[in-house]
Amino acid sequence: MAKIFVEAYGCSASFADSEMISGLILNGGHTLVDNSSESDLNIIVTCSVKDVTANKMIHRIKSLKSKPLVVAGCFPKAEQKTVEKFAENASLLGPNSLGKTLQVIDSALNGKKQISLEDSDLSKVGLPKVRLNLVVGIVEIASGCMSECTFCQTKLSKGDLSSYRLGDIVRQVQTEINEGCKEIWLTSTDNGCYGFDIGTDLPSLVNAVVEIPDNFMIRVGMMNPMYMPRIKEELIESFDNDKVFKFLHIPVQSGSNKVLHDMKRGHTVGTFKEIVKKVKERFGDFTISTDVIIGFPSETEEDFQKTVNLLSETRPDMVNLSKYSARPGTEAAKWKQIDVTEVKRRSKIIFGQINKISLENNKKWIGWIGKVLFDEKIDEGIKGRNFAYKPIFVQNEVNIGQSHTVEITDVTVNSLLGKIAS
């Protein structure tokens, strides 16, 4: 039996995949090690959403290939030839091929390259796992999506929407809680279209999960705005439960309807503005996270200014800012690209605007007193989250998994700072 090192990059679904791969490894009789220097075989669960990420993947693949290597996740599915160029002997495992994990490992250990990139019918709900964070249960609710975005490789990697059954997900959440998790992440490629292929939807799932009687919190993951008109009212109702973090990640990507049309996003600026308005009217303190791409091939200066104006109007708490990069296999990669210097100029303007809005939003929390669940160990200490999923640090000694009443005394651009009040 082999000693295996696993590392993961990308979104929460990618980390969930790595947890399941690790669980299958232990079930198969192998052992996990914390460092590639101790391993007989290395596994890297990859992401390929941006150029900069793909370049990091290539660097890691090159550094891990001195031993038998399995390249898993989105990168080998979307760009098989690129992976093989830098690690021709590596075995490949697709994001929807986890059922072949042990076969691929055994082949790689025996010096035989195995390629398993085809989708299997194995549901990711109920697979064994080794958690990266003992108090956070990442539960994948679906794979794939219904979108056809011209800039995005995810569709190439994960394919069409395949939702997991509501009852199976609820049982998986119950298992996570029984094993000590205090926080549940409901995650997928796009939570907004969950269930459309099996006759249910996201609000129904959230309503079912909150019925579990234990003490825990739910973070509802990323959803594209295009499906909001179908589920908006019911989703807002489902959030009216103390177990649900008052947090939405809804990537708008641009403030220009023309650019959104060229991106094939399926929503308008108005769709995004309406959901932001409605949740803030209903709940008051509510954290909005969004994504913005700057320098999309058809983005003019006027389009860019519309994005600046949208951010000023809606004032999201968090913005994941990306400089557009052409991803192989996508439609927009074939179009005439904007000059890199101009993309950098626009990004710098938006970056300054984001930081200003975030700091002003955070300052409103000074003096707030309330319950905080401490859910993550990072280099700076232990991070907690309040009901609105705001990241909070305290100078007091706290343990992961504990909840404390905290008073916010100061803020930074990215977090709130406080002290234990009780």
N, C-alpha and C positions, 0 to 999 in steps of 0.2 A: 504494500500500500504506500502511496506517495505523499510527500509533503508539498502542499500547494499554496501558492500566494495569489490572492485575488485583490485587484484594485479597480475602482470604478470612477467614472467621470460623467458629467452631464446633469440631466434632470432627475427629479425624485423617482420617476419610473425606472431610470437606469440604475439608480442605487437599490431600488426594490429588486430588480433583476439580479444584481450582484448578491443580495442577501439570499435569494432563492438558489442561485448557483452554489453559494457556500453551504447552504442547507443540504443540497443534493450531494455535494462532495463528502460531507460528514456521513450522510446516510449510505454512501457508497463505500464507506470504510477507510477513506483517506483522512488525512489531518490537515488543518489550516495553519499556516505560519504567518507571522506579521511582517516578514521581510523577504524580498526576493533572493537575498544572499543565502537564505536557509532552505530554499525551495528546490524540489525536483522538477516542478513545472510551474509556469506563470500563466495567469489569466488576467487579461485586461478587458473590462467592460467599457466600451467606447461610446463617444458622442461625436457627431459630425455636423452640428448645426451651423457652425461658422468656420471661416477660413482659419482664424486664430486657434480655434479648438482642434480642427483637423491637424494643424501643424504640431500642436502639443501631442496629439495622439501618435503621430509619426515619430516624434522624438522618443516617446515612451516605448513604442513598439520596438524601435531600434535598440533601446537600452535593455529590453527584457528578452530579446530573441536569442541570447547566448545559451539559453536552456529551452527545452520544449515549451512552446508558446501556443496558447489559445487566444485568438482575438475575437471577442464577443461584442454584442451590441449593435448599434446603428451603422458604424463606419464600414465594416465588411459587407453589410447588406447593400449600402448605398454606393460604395466605392471599392468593390472587391479587388479590381486591378491595382489600385493605389496601395492597398494593404499588401498585396502579393509582391509589388515592386520593392517594398522595403523589408519584407519578411516572407520570402517565397516558400519556406517550409512550414509556416505557421498554420495550424488548424483554425477553421472559421466557424463561428456559431452565431446565428442570427438572433435578433431580439425576440422572435416568436418561435424559437427552436429549442427552448430550454429542456424539453423532454429528451433531447439527444446529448445532454451535458456529459453524462458518464461515458457514453460511447466515444465522444470526441476526445475526452481526457485519456481514455485507455489507448486510443489510436495514437495520440500525440506522444504518450509515454513509450509506446512501442516503435517510435520513429516513423509512423505512418501519418501523413497529412490527411485530415478528413474535413470536408466542406459540408456543413449542415446549415444552409441559409434559408431553406424552404420553411414556410409556416407549418407548424403542427397544429393539431386540434386540441392540444393540451391547454386547459385553463390554468392561468397563473394563480388562481385562488385556491388555497389549501395546500400549496407546495410547502415542504419544510423550509425553514430559513434560519439564518444566523444574523441577528439584528446588529446594525452598525451603531445604533443608539438604543439602549435598553428600555427607554421610556417612550420612544416614538415608534408606532406601528405604521409602516407604509403599506397601504393596501391598494393594489392596482385593480381598478374597476372595469377597465376595457383596454383594448389595444387598437392602434390605428385610428383613423379619423375620416370625416366626410368631406374634408376641404381639398382644394386643388391649388393651393397658393403657389404663385409663380417663382417665389424666392426660396421655397422650403424643401429640404431633402427628406424630412421626416416621413412623408408619404411614401417615398421610395423605399425607406427602411421598414416601415411598419404597416403599410398597406391600408386597406379599407377598415372601417369600424367593425370591431367584434366585441360586443359588450358581454361581461360576465353576469350570470344570473343574480338577481337581487338577493335572494335567500342565501346563496353561497357567500356573497360578500358580507352579509350580516353575520353569518356564522364565523367567517374569518376575523371580522372585527371583534367578536366575542372572544375568540381564541387569543387575539393580541392582548385584550384587556385582562383575561385570565392569567396571562404570562407576565403581567406587570406593567403593561404600557399605560401611560396616563394621557397620551395624545395620539390621535389617529389621523393620518393623512390619507384622504381619498384622492388618488392620483390616476392619470391616464394621459394619452396624447392630447386629448381635448375633452374635459369633463362636460362641456356644454351639450354635446350630442350623446352623452351616455344614455343607453337604453332605447334610442330611436329604432334600432334594428331588432329589438326583442319586445317591443310593446310596453316599455316603461320609460322613465326619465329620471334626471338627477334629483329634482325635489322629492320624488317618491322614495329614492334611495336615502336621502338625508333624513326624511321623516321616519324611515324604518330604523336607521342606525341610532337616532336619538332615543328610540324606545328601549334600547338596552339599558337596564336599570343602574349600571355601575357609574362611578364617578370618573369621568374622562372628558376630554375636549376633542372636537373635530375641526380639522383644517380642510376646507374644500379647495382642491387644487385648480390649476389653470383651466379657464374656459374661454373659447373664442366668442366675441360679441355677436357673431352672425346668428347664433341660436337663441340669443336672449329674448327676442320677441315671442318665441314659442313657450318659454318656461319662466319668464320674468316674474310674474305675479306670484306663482306657486313657489318659486325659489326664494323670494323675499319672505314669504310666510314661513318656509322651512327654516330660515335663519333666525326666526323669532323664538329661539330656544337657547337657554343659557349654556348648553353644551357646544354650541357652534360658535367658533371664532368669528367675530364681525370683520371679515377679511375676504376680499375678492381679488383674484389675479385675472384681469381681463385685458389682453394685449390689443391695443388700438392700432399700433404700428405707424399710423400717419394721421395728420390732421386734415389731409386733403382727400376729398371724395374721389377725385380723378386718380390719385395714386392708389387709393384703396381698390378702385376698379381694376387698375393695371396689375395690382398684386393678386387679384381674384380673392379678396378677403371675404366678400359676401355680406359685409355690413357697411353702414355709413357712419360718419362722425356723429350724427344724431343718435344712432343706436347706443353708442358709448356714452354720450352725454346724458341720455335719459336714464340709463341704469345707475350712473353715478349720482344723479339728482335724486332718484327714487330711494336708494339705500341710505343716503345722508338725511333725507327728510324723515324716513322711517326710524332710523336708529341713532341719528346724531353722530357720535364718534364711531367712525367706520373706516377701516384702512383699505384704500384702493391702491393696488399695484398694477402697473401696466408695462408694456414693452413698446419701444419706438425704434424704428429703423431709419437711419439718416443716410441719404445718398442713394436711394433706390434709383435705377437708371432713368426713370421718367420724372423724377422729382425736380421741378423748377424752383427758382428762388421764391416765387409766390407760394408754391406748395409747402416749401420749408417754413415760411412765415405762418402759414395756417397751422402747422404743427406747434410752433412757438405759442400761437394764440390759444390753441386748444389746451395746452398744458397750463397756461396762465388762468384760463377759465375754470378748468376742472380740478386743478391743484392736487394731483395724485400724490400719495405719500411716498411711493417707491416707483422709480422708472428704471427698467432695464434697458439701457441705451446701447444700440449696436450700430456700428458703421456697416453699411451694406457690403457684403462680399458675395461674389458670384459663386454659387455652389454647383459643381458638376452634375449634369443630368436635369437641372431645373430650367424652366422656360426663360426666366429673366437673365440667365447666364449668357444667352445668345445675343442679348441686346447691347446697344452702345452704352458703355459705362461712363459715369461722371468722373471727372478728374479727381484723383486722390487728394490733392491739396484742398480742393473745394469741399470734399466730404469731411476732411479734418476740420476745416473752418466752421462748417455748420455744426459738427459734433461738439466742438469746443463751446459754442454759444449755448447749445441745449444743455450741456453738462453743467455750466454755470447756473443756468436757470433752474435745473433740477435740484441742485444743492441748496439754492436759495429757498425754493418752495418747501423742500424737506425740512430745513432748519426752522422755518417759520411755522410749519405744521407741528413740529415736535415741541416747540416752545409753548404751545397751548396746553401741553400736558403737565407743565411744571405746577406742583401743588396737588396733583391728583393722588388720591390714596385708594388702593384697592388690591385685589388678589392677583398674585403673579405665580404662574407655574414655571419652575425652573427646569428646562427641558433639553439643554444642550451644553456640552463641554467644548470650549474653544480655547485658543491660546491665551486670550485675555481673562479667562476664568469661566464662570458658569453663566449662561444667558437664560433669561426668563421671558415669558410672554404674558401680556395681560389679555383681557377679553377681546381687544381689538387687534391682537397678534402683534402688538408693538414690541420690538426687541428691547429688553431692560437688563441693565447690569447694576449690581449692588456691591458695596465694598465689604459687606458682612460675609461671614462664612456660611455658605448654604450647600446643600447636597442636591444632586440631580434627582428629579422626581418629586421634590418637595414643593409645596405651595406656601407662600407667605404673604402677609399684607405688607405692601411697599408704598412708601411716599416718594414721588418723583421730585428731585431737588435740582436737576440740571439736565441738559440735553446736548447731543452732538448732531451732526447731519444725519447719521445713520441709526442712532439709538437714544434711549432714555436712560438717565442715571438716577439712582435712588438709594434709599436706606430702608432697612426692615423697620416697619412701624409697630409690629407686635411680635 
